[in-house]
Amino acid sequence: KRQRLARALGYSDYEQMREDGRAAMGRKMESFSERAHALRSSRQKPEGRVYLQRQAAACIANIETLERDISSEHLEAGVNTLHDAKTVLLVGSLGSSGFVDYFAYLAQWFSRNWLVAGKNGTTLAATLARLGPGDAILAVSKAPYASRTVAALRAGKERGANTLVITDSHSSPTLEFADHVFIVPTESPQFFSSYAATLVLIETIITMLLTRAGPEAEDLIRDAEDQVRNLGEAWSA
């Protein structure tokens, strides 16, 4: 029964479900401030290199878990949805805000239809009002989950847009409104969640999208490089 329940919820087995539950409980029980206090109040503070080793080990473990758990079929389906979308709206708040900006930066080198949701409610509302069937919303949402992101997904779903979510737990409130879900581990010995594995997934998706793009993608990248040089934005000796 446990195995059937786990698979019905999208886990590979019961052990994975149990570990995810434990991690979720840990995130609920310890706030960022509590974890920061524990780090600062430790009587035996290790050398700086130990912090580096701990963080690196956690990031490697997260990436290995991502690689093990994500299926090729699932990844292909999500990327195909983004490739086919008329417009892709990226949504992310709190700690995820900078990562959706990075996502858009990479995509806009070779695609004209990727947008980042406005930082204020009016801009977001106006953008969502223009979405419909054939469009897609891609949200990045990690604990603590941003209400704005959940609301944007709900609105997009109601308008018939395809919804994709990159999040950190099967208990994330974003899953209720997601057509495609990518659960990415964020475990960290620090007070904050780690986005290292999320960056691996973002860069993988971008690479897959580029390989699906037509020859005009190379022209767009070449033109963008020319503009960077013309504007003097890149350092040149």
Secondary structure, 3 states (H helix, E strand, C coil): CHHHHHHHCCCCCHHHHHHHHHHHHHHHHCCHHHHHHHHHCCCCCCCHHHHHHHHHHHHHHHHHHHHHHCCHHHHHHHHHHHHHCCCEEEECCHHHHHHHHHHHHHHCCCCCCEEECCCCHHHHHHHHHCCCCCCEEEEEECCCCCHHHHHHHHHHHHCCCEEEEEECCCCCHHHHHCCEEEECCCCCCCCCCCCHHHHHHHHHHHHHHHHHCCCHHHHHHHHHHHHHHHHCCCCCC
